[in-house]
């Protein structure tokens, strides 16, 4: 994401108060207006969102002494819509679908800019990973036969939104299927799918479970394929370390998109500030929830260049030595 994206998103209708820079730090002990309970939108079972999101929701609930937990959803696109509408307090999204949503291009609510969504903390990068059974004979993406049946995750998810177009861009012809990651893994194992195109934090629970029962192969993008995708989509280069899965005999080249935790704009600043402190101040516990949380560090705040931070979030960053630009203070 770059400055052009920030400018475009701000033009979508965010009213950022010019006086935000001069606001005082949040009274973290003020619980007035706090929700009696909260819900964090995750994604389907078997994916990283469900494990990571349910884990940090439970951690926050435990530390704050209030009821809260994760909720199975359709993933980033639906989470943006649910948080914008106030149907859930917090959620998780990837920056690609978030950018589309704040500019009124959400497939769930076209023409409706999601201007009640605020950013909180960076979670991790979501790599786009192509996986097949080792016995398929497919060793590289170019080997995927025309008409192959490929599972792209839940309908409306980041994977479903971007991965089909990515594969089409590099010349793959396919028959698309949707479903939860755990269901798709079972279909691949049963021969009902030829390929699964995962977009989830690593290690992805469904992939780990799949390789515990089958020999699998993770396909790397070639340099030319990577360059083509980087030119067309809001992603970055990413390397899947060999140690991620037992099936890997070397690092694999992929592309990725950053994930962010989000909150409804009306949540009290002190509540969000406390959430930030619990999550970003307890990285060891977050890593126990999911190894992807190794990237859940405050210094990655700047991977978000367009979605305004919640007041409780940007106050936390500034109290901890990070300078948030005025145009990202919601």
N, C-alpha and C positions, 0 to 999 in steps of 0.2 A: 504494500500500500504506500502511496506517496502523497505529496501535498495536493495534487490535483484531486485525489479522492476526498481529502479532508474538505477542500473548498466546495466540492459538489455536494457532499453530505450536509454541510452547514447550510447550503442553499436550499436544502430540502425542507427547512422549516424549523430548525432548532433555535430556540430563543435563549442564547447564552448571555447571562447577565454581565454587563460590563464591570459591575462592582464586585464580581466574584473574587478577583485577585486580592481584594482588601478584606475579605471575610475573616472572622476570627476562627481559631481552631475549635473543633467540636467538643462539647461537654460529653465525654464518653460514658459518664455515669447517669446521664439523663435518659430515662426509659419512657418518657411520655410519648404516646403515639405508637409505641412498638406493637407489632402484631402479636397476638396471643399464640399464634403458631405460624409456621411458614412452610412453603413448598418450593423445592428446587426442581425445575424441569430438566430431565436428563435425555434419554433416548431409549432404544429397545434393549432388552436384556441380551447379554452376550457381547455387547460393545463396551468400549472404554468409558463412554459417557455415563452409562448406568452405574458401573463400579465406582468411578471417580466421583460422580455427582452425588450418589447416595452416601458415599463415604464422607465427603466434606459437609454435607447437610447434617449427618449424624454427629460429626465432630462439633459443628457450630451449636446444634441443639444441646449437646452435652455440656459444652462450656458455658453457654448462656442460660441454661436451666429452663428452656422453653421447648415446646413440642415442635418438631420439624423433621422433614425427611425428603427423600427424592421421589419423583413421580415419573413413571414410564411415559414417554411422549414420542412423537415422530422425529424428534431431533432438533437441530439448530433452527430451521425455518419455523417450525411450530413453536419452539421456545420463544423466539422473537415475538411472534404474534400473541402468545399467552402472557408474556411479561408486559408487552405494550398495553394490552387490554386490562391488566391488573388481575387476571384470572389466577396467576401464580406470582409469588413475590420475587423469585430469582430463577435464573436458568443458566444455560450454557449454549454458546453459539460459536460458529466459526466466522471469521471476518468476511469471507466472501458473501455468504447469505445475509450477514448483518448489513453489509453495504447495500445490497439490493433492497433489503427491507426498509432501511431508513430513507431510501430514495423512492419509495412507493412502488417497488417492483417485486414485492413478495408474491410468489405464486398463490399464496393463501389469501392475500388481500391486495390485489393489484390496485394501484392508485391511492393507497392509504399509507402515507409515510409513517413509519413506526417511531414517532418522536417522543414517546414516553419511556424509551429504553435507555438505560445508562450503563456504562462499562464499570466493572469493578477491578478484577485482577486477571492477569494473563495465566492461562492454565498450562498449555503445552502445544506443540505442533502436531497437526494431524497429517501423517503421511498417507499418500494414495498408493496402495499396495495391491498388486495383481497376484493371485494365488491359485495354483492348480494342484491336482494330485500328481505325484511323481510318475505314476504309471501312464499318464495321459500322452506322453511323448512331446509335450509342449515345453520348450526350454527357453523361449524368448517371446516377447509380445508379438513379433512378426509371425510366429508359428501358429497363432490362434486362427483356427479355420473360419472361413466365412460362415455366418449363420450360427456360430457357437452360442450356447445359452449361458448368459453371464448374469450373476446376481449382483445387484448394486445397492443392497441394503434397503432400509425402510423408504417408502415413497416420500419425497420431499426432504430427505436427509441431505447433508452435504455431499455424500457420495453419489446419491441419485441425481443431485442437481448438477454436479460438475464432472463426475467420472465418465458417464456415457459420451459427453461431448469431447473430453480429452482423448478417449480411445478412438472416436471417430476421426479426430484431427490427425492421429498417427496411422490411420488407414485400417482400423479394425471394424469389421462388419459383424453384427451380433443380434441376438434376440434377447431383449431385456427382461429380467425378472426382479421383483421386489420382495422384501420380507425382512424379518429380524435377522441379525447376524447369526444367532444360534440356529435358527431354522434353515438359513441358507447353507451353513456349514454342514448340517445334516443332509441337505439335498445334494451337495457336492459329494459327500461320502457315499450316498446311495445312487450316484450316477445320474441324477436328475438335472444337474448343472455341470457345465464344462469348466467354468471359471468363476471365481468370486473376486470382485473388485472392491476391496476393503478401503474405507477412509475412516480410520479410527486411530486413537493413540496407541502406541506400542509399549509393551506387548499387548496385542488385542486378545482379550480372553477367548473369543471364539477360535482364533487361529491357534492359540496354545492348546486348547482342548482338541482341535482337529488334528494337530500333529502328534498328540499323545496317542491317537488311535490309528493314524494313517501316515504314510510317507507323503510329504507335500513338497511343493517347490514354489518359492517366492521368485517372481520374475522381475528383473531389473529393467529400468528404462535405459535405452542406449543414449549416447551423448546427443545424437541427432533428435531422437524422440524427446529428450529432456528440453533441448533448445526450442523445439516447436511448441511444446506445452507452455514453457515459460513465457514465450512471446504472446500467447493467446489468452492466458488465464492468470488470475491473481494469486499465484503460488510462488514458492521458493524452492531452491534445490534442497534436497534432504538425503542423508545417508542412513540407511538402516544398519546398525552395527551387527556384526556377526553373532554376538552374544545374545541378541534379542530372542532368537528362536533356535531350538535344537537343530532344526532342518537346514540352517544356513551354514555354508562352508566358507563364506566370505561376506564382506560388506556388500550391500545392495544399493544401487542408485535409485532414488525416488524423487517425488516432489511433495511439498507439504503446504499446509495452511494453518495459521495460528488460531487457537481457540481462546475465548474470553468468557469469564463469568459475567453475567449481566443482572441488573436489578431494575425494578420499576422505579420511575423517577420520584414517586410520592413516598417511598419508604423513608423513615426518619434518618437523618444523617448520622446520628449516634448509633443506630442499629447497624447501618452499613459499615461504619468505622470499626465497630467491634467485630463484624464478620471479617473484615480485612485483616485485623490484628490476629484473629484466631487462625486464619488460613496461611497468611504470609509469615506469621511469627512462629509457626509450627511445621516447618518444612519436613522435619524427620517424621512426624506423624502423618503428614500428607503422603510421603513416599511409602509409608507402610500401607496406606490405602491403595495406592497404585504407583508403580515405578515412573509413570509418565510425569508425576508431580515433581520430579527432579528439576523440571523446567519451570515450575510454579514459583518464580522469583520476581520480586518487584522491579528489578532492572529491565525486565522485558515489557514494561508498560508501554514503551515507545513503538512496539509493533502495531499498536492501535493508533491510527492517524486521523480518524474521522468520527468515531463514536464518543460523544461527550461522557466524561467520567461523572459518576454520582458524586454529590458534594461530600458525602462521607468517605468516598474513595480518594478523591483528589486531596482532601485534607489529610488523610492518612499518609499519602505519598509525600506531601510537602513536610509533614511533621517528621518524616523519616529521611529527609534529605534529597528528595526528587523534585525537580522543577517541572510542574505541569503547565503547558501553554494555556493562556487565558481562553483561547478558542476551543479548548477541550474541557473546560470546566462547566458542567451542567448545573 
